[in-house]
Amino acid sequence: MMRSAPGARDAVTDVAGVLVGHWQRLDAEVTLGSGAATGCTVVRVPGGATAAVDVRGGGPGTRETDLLDPANTVRQLHAILLTGGSAYGLAAADGVLRWAEEHGEGIPMDPADPSRVVPIVPAAVIFDLPVGDWHIRPDADAGFRAAEAASTEFARGTAGAGVGARAGALKGGIGSASVVLGDGPGEGMTVGAVIVANPVGSVVDPRTGLPWGTGTDGPEFFGLAPGTPEQIAALNALPVKGTVLNTTIGVVATDAALDPAGCRRLAATAHDGLARAIRPVHSPLDGDTLFALSTGAKQAPAVPLPPAFPADLLLLDQLCTAAAVVVERAVVDAVRSATSIADIPAYRDLFAP
């Protein structure tokens, strides 16, 4: 079994050089159809990072994902936008580009003029329009403000892109987790995830009241115990999620040096964490999208392998195992941290200690 422990923050920002910022609008009297309840989240990587993406859902809303194909030319990004607002919310990426350009973050395109840069800012959206006023969604100014707010500390639950999220019958949100590897070729390296949980599928076992995502680590890891018969009955009495468009999106990051193909494999395996924590996942009604990025700060020691295999094979295997774990934990964190809005019940309300 892989030896690891959560990072100091148990967050994606335990990967040095990764920052997260939110923008949100949330009215106190929001309902399904009125008031503001949306937001966006920016994962910023000063100096850039190698990256890839894996899209599994049947209804994705994305921007600049083709650019991240390992077969294509550009091999770095500078920020990632996770946003509410469905396709409209992709406009927030324009504000992230503006922030990056103003701060000299991007691909330098003119050796004589360092201000001439092209920032690479892929994006993915969730469908949260029915929560609050349909016409209130993140725009370019929202993206700029989220990029400006990026820090090592950030709110979880009903925050940023998680403000209008719903996880099955419960309130969804944004969550994060990290691990520091304790042995093997990745010893001392960190893997973290930040996830916006807005699936059509269930995030809680209807037999026990425990989040599905506690299956790998056990409920004790999260300080949880099975619900009482009354709590479980209340959960099972909730109406099925009514919206037909959903989506879980997020970012997995590591300080281990990976090429674009390695990042693509990391993103693909990270979806295993979604499959453990959400049932069903990757449905025709979801646009599940996970980005993976590598800051490249730490190199693994050389391990002799047959020439047919990539030199980082054993490291990548270890990182992929960790990626699935932190994604699974981040979904649990999102659901546990979420607070009720617009009469959407939160897990903490149904399963209060």
C-alpha positions in Angstrom: 0.0 0.0 0.0 1.2 3.5 -0.8 2.4 5.4 2.2 1.3 9.1 2.2 -0.1 11.8 4.4 -2.2 14.9 3.7 -0.2 18.1 3.1 -0.2 21.0 5.5 -3.4 22.5 4.1 -4.9 19.2 2.7 -5.5 21.3 -0.4 -4.2 21.5 -4.0 -2.2 24.5 -2.9 0.1 22.2 -1.0 1.7 21.8 -4.4 4.2 24.7 -4.3 3.4 27.3 -7.0 -0.3 26.5 -7.3 -2.7 29.3 -6.2 -6.6 29.3 -6.1 -8.9 32.2 -6.1 -12.7 32.6 -6.0 -15.3 35.1 -7.2 -18.9 34.7 -6.3 -22.3 36.3 -6.0 -24.6 34.9 -3.4 -27.8 36.6 -2.1 -29.1 35.8 1.3 -32.6 35.3 0.0 -31.7 33.3 -3.1 -34.3 30.8 -4.5 -34.5 28.5 -7.4 -35.1 31.1 -10.0 -34.4 34.4 -8.2 -31.4 36.1 -6.6 -27.7 35.6 -7.3 -26.1 32.2 -6.7 -23.1 31.6 -8.9 -19.3 32.0 -9.0 -16.0 31.0 -10.6 -12.7 29.7 -9.4 -9.3 30.2 -10.9 -6.3 27.9 -10.4 -3.3 30.0 -11.2 0.3 28.8 -11.8 2.8 31.7 -11.9 5.4 30.9 -14.5 3.3 28.3 -16.2 2.9 24.5 -15.9 2.8 21.5 -18.2 -0.7 20.2 -18.5 -3.3 18.0 -20.1 -7.0 17.3 -19.8 -9.4 14.3 -19.9 -13.1 14.9 -20.7 -15.4 12.0 -19.9 -18.9 13.4 -19.5 -21.5 13.4 -22.3 -22.2 17.1 -22.1 -19.0 19.1 -21.6 -18.7 22.9 -21.6 -15.0 23.7 -22.2 -12.5 26.1 -23.8 -8.9 25.5 -25.0 -9.0 21.8 -24.2 -7.9 20.8 -27.7 -4.8 22.8 -27.1 -3.8 20.4 -24.3 -3.7 17.3 -26.4 -0.1 16.0 -26.0 0.2 15.8 -29.8 -0.3 19.5 -30.1 2.4 22.3 -30.0 1.8 24.3 -26.9 3.0 22.5 -23.8 2.2 24.9 -21.0 -0.8 26.7 -19.4 -0.8 29.7 -17.0 -4.2 29.3 -15.3 -7.4 27.2 -15.4 -10.9 28.5 -15.0 -13.6 26.4 -13.2 -16.9 28.3 -13.5 -20.6 28.3 -13.1 -22.9 29.8 -15.6 -22.9 27.0 -18.2 -21.6 28.1 -21.6 -22.2 31.7 -20.6 -19.6 31.3 -17.8 -16.8 30.7 -20.3 -16.7 34.5 -20.8 -15.0 34.6 -17.4 -11.9 33.2 -19.0 -11.4 36.5 -20.9 -10.9 38.3 -17.5 -8.3 35.7 -16.5 -6.5 36.3 -19.7 -6.6 40.1 -19.1 -5.2 39.6 -15.5 -2.4 37.4 -16.8 -1.5 39.8 -19.6 -1.4 42.7 -17.3 1.0 40.8 -15.0 3.2 39.5 -17.8 2.0 35.9 -17.5 1.9 34.0 -20.8 3.9 32.7 -23.7 6.4 35.4 -24.7 5.9 36.2 -28.4 8.3 39.2 -28.9 11.9 39.1 -27.6 12.0 42.9 -27.9 8.8 43.5 -25.9 8.2 41.3 -22.8 4.7 42.7 -22.5 3.6 40.8 -25.6 2.5 37.5 -24.2 -0.3 35.1 -24.9 -1.7 33.5 -21.7 -3.1 30.0 -22.0 -6.2 29.7 -19.9 -8.3 26.5 -20.5 -11.7 26.4 -18.8 -14.6 24.1 -17.9 -18.1 24.9 -16.7 -20.9 23.5 -14.6 -24.6 24.0 -15.2 -25.9 26.0 -12.2 -28.3 28.4 -14.0 -31.6 27.1 -12.3 -30.1 28.0 -8.8 -30.8 31.7 -8.5 -31.6 34.0 -11.4 -30.9 32.4 -14.8 -29.4 35.6 -16.1 -26.8 36.1 -13.3 -23.6 34.3 -14.2 -19.8 34.9 -14.1 -18.4 37.3 -16.7 -15.0 38.6 -17.7 -14.8 40.9 -14.6 -15.6 37.9 -12.4 -12.7 35.9 -13.9 -10.3 38.9 -13.4 -11.3 39.2 -9.7 -10.9 35.4 -9.1 -7.4 35.5 -10.7 -6.6 38.6 -8.5 -7.7 36.7 -5.4 -5.6 33.6 -6.0 -3.7 32.5 -2.9 -2.6 29.4 -1.0 -5.7 29.8 1.2 -9.2 29.5 -0.2 -12.7 28.7 0.9 -14.4 25.4 0.3 -18.0 24.2 0.1 -20.5 26.9 -1.1 -17.8 29.1 -2.6 -16.5 30.1 -6.0 -17.6 27.8 -8.8 -19.3 25.7 -6.1 -21.8 28.3 -5.0 -24.6 27.0 -7.3 -23.5 23.4 -7.4 -25.9 20.5 -6.5 -24.7 17.0 -5.9 -27.6 14.7 -6.7 -30.3 15.6 -4.2 -27.9 17.5 -1.9 -26.0 20.8 -2.0 -22.8 20.4 -3.9 -19.7 22.6 -3.7 -16.0 22.9 -4.1 -13.6 20.7 -2.2 -9.9 20.0 -2.1 -7.3 17.5 -0.8 -3.7 16.6 -1.1 -1.2 13.9 -0.3 2.6 13.9 0.2 4.1 10.6 -0.9 6.1 8.8 1.8 8.0 6.2 -0.2 8.9 4.9 -3.6 10.2 7.0 -6.6 7.8 9.8 -5.7 8.9 10.1 -2.1 8.5 13.7 -0.9 6.4 14.7 -3.9 2.9 16.2 -3.6 -0.4 15.5 -5.4 -3.4 17.7 -4.9 -6.9 18.2 -6.3 -9.6 20.8 -6.3 -13.0 19.6 -7.4 -16.4 21.3 -8.1 -19.0 18.6 -7.4 -22.2 19.2 -9.3 -23.2 15.7 -10.5 -26.5 14.3 -11.5 -25.4 11.1 -9.6 -25.6 10.5 -5.9 -22.7 11.2 -3.6 -24.1 9.4 -0.6 -24.8 5.7 0.0 -28.6 5.5 0.7 -28.1 2.5 2.9 -25.6 4.1 5.4 -25.8 7.8 4.9 -22.0 7.9 4.3 -20.5 9.6 1.3 -19.5 7.1 -1.4 -16.1 8.7 -1.3 -15.3 7.4 2.1 -14.9 3.9 0.7 -11.2 3.9 0.1 -10.0 5.6 3.4 -12.9 4.6 5.6 -15.4 6.9 7.3 -13.1 7.3 10.4 -10.6 9.1 8.2 -13.2 11.9 7.7 -14.5 11.7 11.3 -17.8 10.3 10.0 -20.1 7.5 11.2 -23.2 5.9 9.6 -26.4 7.8 9.9 -29.3 7.0 12.2 -32.3 5.3 10.7 -34.1 8.6 10.9 -31.3 10.5 9.1 -31.1 7.8 6.4 -34.9 7.9 5.9 -34.8 11.7 5.5 -32.0 11.4 2.9 -34.0 8.8 0.9 -37.1 11.0 1.0 -35.4 13.8 -0.9 -36.6 14.4 -4.5 -34.3 13.3 -7.3 -32.2 16.2 -8.8 -34.5 17.8 -11.4 -31.9 19.6 -13.6 -30.9 17.7 -16.8 -27.5 19.3 -17.1 -24.9 18.9 -14.4 -21.1 18.2 -14.4 -18.2 17.7 -12.1 -15.0 19.5 -13.0 -11.6 20.0 -11.4 -7.8 20.2 -11.4 -5.2 17.7 -10.2 -1.7 19.1 -9.7 1.7 17.7 -8.8 5.2 19.1 -8.3 6.6 16.0 -9.9 8.1 16.6 -13.4 5.8 15.2 -16.0 5.6 15.7 -19.8 2.2 16.3 -21.5 1.6 12.5 -22.0 2.3 11.9 -18.3 -0.2 14.7 -17.4 -2.8 13.1 -19.7 -2.4 9.8 -17.9 -2.7 11.6 -14.6 -5.9 13.3 -15.6 -7.4 10.0 -17.0 -6.6 8.1 -13.8 -7.9 10.9 -11.6 -11.4 10.2 -13.0 -11.2 6.9 -11.0 -11.7 9.1 -7.9 -14.9 10.5 -9.4 -16.1 7.0 -10.1 -15.6 6.0 -6.4 -17.3 9.1 -5.0 -20.2 9.6 -7.5 -22.8 7.1 -8.7 -23.4 7.1 -11.6 -20.6 9.3 -13.1 -19.7 10.3 -16.7 -23.4 10.2 -17.7 -24.8 11.7 -20.9 -26.1 14.5 -18.5 -22.7 15.3 -17.1 -19.7 17.1 -18.7 -17.1 15.7 -16.3 -13.7 17.2 -17.1 -10.5 17.0 -15.1 -7.3 18.9 -15.9 -3.9 17.7 -14.7 -0.8 20.0 -14.3 2.8 19.5 -13.4 4.9 22.4 -12.0 8.0 20.2 -12.7 9.7 21.3 -9.5 10.9 17.8 -8.5 12.7 15.2 -10.5 12.4 11.5 -9.7 15.6 9.4 -9.3 16.4 7.3 -12.3 15.1 3.7 -12.2 16.5 1.2 -14.7 13.7 0.0 -17.0 13.6 -1.8 -20.3 14.0 0.7 -23.2 10.4 0.1 -24.3 9.1 1.8 -21.2 9.2 5.5 -20.4 11.8 6.4 -17.7 9.2 7.8 -15.4 6.8 4.8 -15.5 7.1 3.8 -11.9 6.7 7.4 -10.7 3.7 8.0 -12.9 2.0 4.8 -11.6 2.5 6.1 -8.0 1.2 9.6 -9.0 -1.9 8.2 -10.7 -2.8 6.1 -7.6 -2.5 9.3 -5.5 -4.5 11.3 -8.0 -7.5 9.1 -7.7 -7.3 9.2 -3.9 -7.2 13.0 -3.7 -10.0 13.4 -6.2 -12.2 11.0 -4.1 -11.4 12.9 -0.9 -12.0 16.3 -2.6 -15.5 15.3 -3.6 -16.2 14.3 0.0 -14.7 17.6 1.2 -17.0 19.5 -1.2 -20.1 17.8 0.0 -19.3 18.0 3.7 -18.3 21.6 3.5 -21.3 22.8 1.5 -24.0 24.9 3.2 -27.7 24.9 2.2 -28.9 27.7 -0.2 -32.3 28.0 -2.0 -33.8 25.2 0.2 -31.3 22.7 -1.3 -30.4 20.5 1.8 -26.7 20.2 2.7 -25.1 17.0 4.0 -24.2 18.7 7.2 -27.9 19.5 7.8 -29.1 15.9 7.4 -26.2 14.2 9.2 -25.4 16.6 12.0 -23.4 14.9 14.7 
